[in-house]
Amino acid sequence: MSRLLALSLVAVLSISSASVIIKLASAPALALAFWRLAISTLIISAMFPKALNLRCVSGLNVLYVLVGGSSLGLHFITWIESLSYVPIAVSVTLVTTHPVFTALLSYLLLGERLKWRQYVGVLLCVLGVLIMSFSGGLPLHSSLGVVLALAGSATASLYFLVGRYLRRSCSLAEYVVPTYLTATFITFAASTLSGVNLVNYPLTTWLFMILLALGPMLGGHTVLNYLLRYMKATAVSTLAACEPIGATLLGVLLVGEVPDVQMVLGMLITLLGVYAVLIHEG
């Protein structure tokens, strides 16, 4: 097995583990979102201490960092909460549609034209979401979970769109550190206002919280960023889009969530739409 293939498998498994870890942690979404961001921020700050000078946070960039960080915080809050209402397969597939939202926002806000295959991809995603939403295997009140997962996807796309702009003048670390700090503050404020307990949890829950920050971040997103040096951006984006498949398999094996045929059909159609948008991006 080649080194790049091995790293690709590690990355997909790592990012796919997030939803299962969330299910096993048995903690409120706000607490999980806060600690994932807080621990990740500490690790990234330790890895890139020079980014703490906040050189990029000046002028108009302050507004962009606030928007990007708030979007990231809301992304984690809404997506993690969606897992309380819908199965892993549905939640992760829906939140993985963020490239579609990014393409649409790029068209609406930046005037970037979409290719006709990307329009087809958007329609496929809509069809796939509808098929999953009306699946008989979904529990009661699942419509709220669908809305939350889509909100998580939309806020993720806004985070990536802001990042695309800031990366023109900032390094990755210089953008990520202040953005993560903002997201951490947003989740802390939301937790405090909601009266959510952030401290008193059993040891097993703390271990899952730490694992949630370490696994998907270090083994997942960090490895994906490393692979960008040796692989095309589209290939790396496609690896990230494999998360629903890995998450569904882990969900079946570790928490016993087996999707029905209609869910799987909707999932595959949605992922095909995401791939159509990704493969023709730029």
C-alpha positions in Angstrom: 0.0 0.0 0.0 1.4 3.4 -1.0 2.0 6.1 1.6 -0.6 8.4 0.0 -3.2 5.7 -0.1 -2.5 4.8 3.5 -2.8 8.5 4.6 -6.0 8.8 2.5 -7.6 5.9 4.4 -6.5 7.4 7.7 -8.0 10.7 6.8 -11.3 9.3 5.7 -11.6 7.1 8.8 -10.7 9.9 11.1 -13.2 12.4 9.8 -15.8 9.6 9.6 -15.4 8.9 13.3 -16.7 12.3 14.5 -20.4 11.4 14.3 -20.0 8.1 16.1 -17.8 9.7 18.8 -20.6 12.3 19.3 -23.2 9.6 19.7 -21.0 7.7 22.2 -20.1 10.8 24.2 -23.7 11.3 25.5 -23.3 15.0 26.1 -25.3 18.1 24.9 -24.4 19.4 21.5 -23.3 22.8 22.9 -20.8 21.2 25.2 -19.4 18.9 22.5 -19.1 21.8 20.1 -17.4 24.0 22.7 -14.8 21.5 23.8 -14.1 20.3 20.3 -13.3 23.8 19.3 -11.5 24.8 22.6 -9.2 21.8 22.5 -8.5 22.2 18.8 -7.7 25.8 19.3 -5.2 25.0 22.0 -3.5 22.4 19.9 -3.3 24.6 16.8 -2.1 27.6 18.8 0.7 25.4 20.3 1.6 24.1 16.8 1.7 27.6 15.2 2.5 30.1 18.0 3.4 32.8 15.6 -0.3 32.9 14.5 -1.2 34.2 17.9 0.1 37.6 16.9 -3.2 38.0 15.0 -1.4 39.9 12.2 -4.3 39.2 9.8 -7.0 40.5 12.2 -7.0 44.1 11.2 -9.1 46.4 9.1 -11.9 44.7 7.2 -10.4 41.3 8.0 -11.8 41.7 11.6 -15.3 41.5 10.2 -14.5 38.5 8.0 -12.9 36.6 10.9 -16.0 37.3 13.0 -18.3 36.0 10.3 -16.1 33.0 9.6 -15.7 32.1 13.3 -19.4 32.6 14.0 -20.3 30.4 11.0 -17.9 27.7 12.2 -19.4 27.8 15.7 -22.9 27.6 14.4 -21.9 24.8 12.0 -20.8 22.6 14.9 -23.8 23.5 17.1 -26.4 22.7 14.4 -24.8 19.6 13.0 -24.0 18.0 16.3 -27.6 18.7 17.5 -29.0 17.1 14.3 -27.5 13.8 15.4 -30.1 13.8 18.2 -32.9 13.6 15.6 -31.7 11.7 12.6 -29.4 8.8 12.0 -25.7 9.2 11.3 -26.2 8.3 7.6 -28.7 11.1 7.0 -27.0 13.8 9.1 -23.5 13.4 7.7 -24.7 13.1 4.1 -26.7 16.4 4.5 -23.8 18.3 6.1 -21.5 17.1 3.4 -23.5 19.1 0.8 -21.6 22.2 1.8 -19.8 22.3 -1.6 -23.2 22.8 -3.2 -24.0 25.7 -0.8 -20.5 27.2 -1.4 -21.1 27.0 -5.2 -24.5 28.7 -4.9 -23.1 31.4 -2.5 -20.2 32.0 -4.8 -22.7 32.6 -7.6 -24.9 34.9 -5.6 -22.3 36.9 -3.7 -19.2 36.7 -5.9 -20.8 36.4 -9.3 -18.9 33.1 -10.1 -20.7 31.3 -12.8 -21.6 27.7 -12.4 -21.0 25.0 -15.1 -24.1 23.2 -16.3 -22.9 19.9 -14.7 -22.9 21.8 -11.3 -26.5 22.8 -11.8 -27.2 19.1 -12.4 -25.3 18.3 -9.2 -27.4 20.8 -7.2 -30.6 19.2 -8.5 -29.4 15.7 -7.6 -28.6 16.9 -4.1 -32.1 18.3 -3.7 -33.6 15.1 -5.0 -31.4 13.0 -2.7 -32.3 15.2 0.3 -36.0 14.8 -0.5 -35.7 11.0 -0.8 -33.9 10.8 2.6 -36.3 13.2 4.3 -39.4 11.0 3.4 -37.7 7.8 4.4 -39.9 5.5 6.5 -36.8 4.6 8.5 -36.5 8.1 10.0 -37.7 8.6 13.6 -40.5 11.1 14.6 -39.5 14.8 14.6 -36.8 14.0 12.1 -37.7 17.0 10.0 -35.9 19.2 12.7 -32.8 17.1 12.3 -32.9 17.5 8.5 -33.2 21.3 8.9 -30.4 21.4 11.5 -28.0 19.3 9.3 -28.7 21.5 6.3 -28.1 24.6 8.5 -24.8 23.0 9.5 -24.0 22.6 5.8 -24.9 26.2 4.9 -22.8 27.6 7.8 -19.9 25.4 6.9 -20.0 26.8 3.3 -20.0 30.3 4.6 -16.9 29.5 6.7 -15.1 28.0 3.7 -16.1 31.0 1.5 -14.7 33.5 4.0 -11.6 31.4 4.4 -11.1 31.5 0.6 -11.1 35.3 0.7 -8.8 35.6 3.8 -6.3 33.0 2.5 -5.3 35.6 -0.2 -3.5 37.6 2.5 -3.1 35.2 5.4 -1.5 31.9 5.9 -3.6 28.9 6.9 -2.6 29.2 10.6 -3.1 33.0 10.7 -6.6 32.5 9.5 -7.5 29.4 11.5 -6.4 30.5 15.0 -8.5 33.7 15.2 -11.4 32.0 13.5 -11.3 29.0 15.9 -11.0 31.5 18.8 -14.1 33.3 17.6 -16.0 30.0 17.2 -15.0 28.9 20.6 -16.3 32.1 22.1 -19.6 31.7 20.2 -20.2 28.2 21.5 -19.2 29.2 25.0 -21.6 32.1 25.0 -24.4 29.9 23.6 -23.7 27.3 26.3 -23.7 29.9 29.1 -26.9 31.5 27.9 -28.6 28.1 27.6 -27.4 27.0 31.0 -25.6 24.0 29.6 -23.1 22.2 31.9 -19.6 22.4 30.4 -17.6 20.7 33.2 -19.4 18.0 35.2 -19.1 14.9 33.0 -17.9 11.3 33.7 -14.4 10.3 32.6 -15.7 8.4 29.6 -17.4 11.5 28.3 -14.3 13.6 28.7 -12.3 10.9 26.9 -14.7 11.1 24.0 -14.6 14.9 23.9 -10.8 14.8 23.7 -10.9 12.1 21.1 -13.4 14.2 19.1 -10.9 17.1 18.9 -7.8 14.9 18.3 -9.1 12.2 15.8 -11.2 14.2 13.3 -8.9 17.2 13.5 -5.3 15.7 13.6 -5.9 12.5 11.8 -8.5 13.9 9.5 -8.3 17.6 8.6 -4.6 17.9 9.2 -3.8 14.9 7.1 -6.1 16.2 4.3 -4.2 19.5 4.4 -0.9 17.6 4.1 -2.3 15.6 1.1 -3.0 18.9 -0.7 0.8 19.1 -1.2 0.9 15.9 -3.3 -2.7 15.5 -4.6 -5.0 17.7 -6.6 -7.5 19.8 -4.6 -10.4 18.0 -6.3 -9.1 14.6 -5.3 -8.7 15.7 -1.6 -12.2 17.3 -1.7 -13.5 14.0 -3.0 -11.8 12.1 -0.1 -13.6 14.5 2.3 -16.9 13.8 0.5 -16.4 10.1 1.4 -17.2 10.9 5.0 -20.8 9.8 4.9 -19.8 6.4 3.6 -17.3 5.9 6.3 -19.5 7.4 9.0 -22.4 5.1 8.0 -20.3 2.0 8.1 -18.9 3.0 11.6 -22.4 3.7 12.7 -23.6 0.3 11.7 -20.6 -1.4 13.4 -20.4 0.7 16.6 -23.8 2.0 17.4 -26.1 -0.3 15.5 -27.6 2.3 13.2 -28.6 0.5 10.0 -30.1 2.7 7.3 -33.0 1.5 5.2 -32.9 1.1 1.4 -34.6 4.5 0.8 -32.0 6.3 3.0 -29.1 4.6 1.1 -30.7 5.5 -2.2 -31.1 9.2 -1.2 -27.6 9.2 0.3 -26.0 7.9 -2.9 -27.9 10.4 -5.1 -26.9 13.3 -2.8 -23.2 12.2 -2.9 -23.4 11.9 -6.7 -24.6 15.5 -6.7 -21.9 16.7 -4.4 -19.3 14.9 -6.6 -20.7 16.6 -9.7 -20.3 20.0 -8.1 -16.8 19.2 -6.8 -15.3 17.7 -9.9 -16.2 20.7 -12.0 -15.3 23.3 -9.5 -13.0 26.0 -10.9 
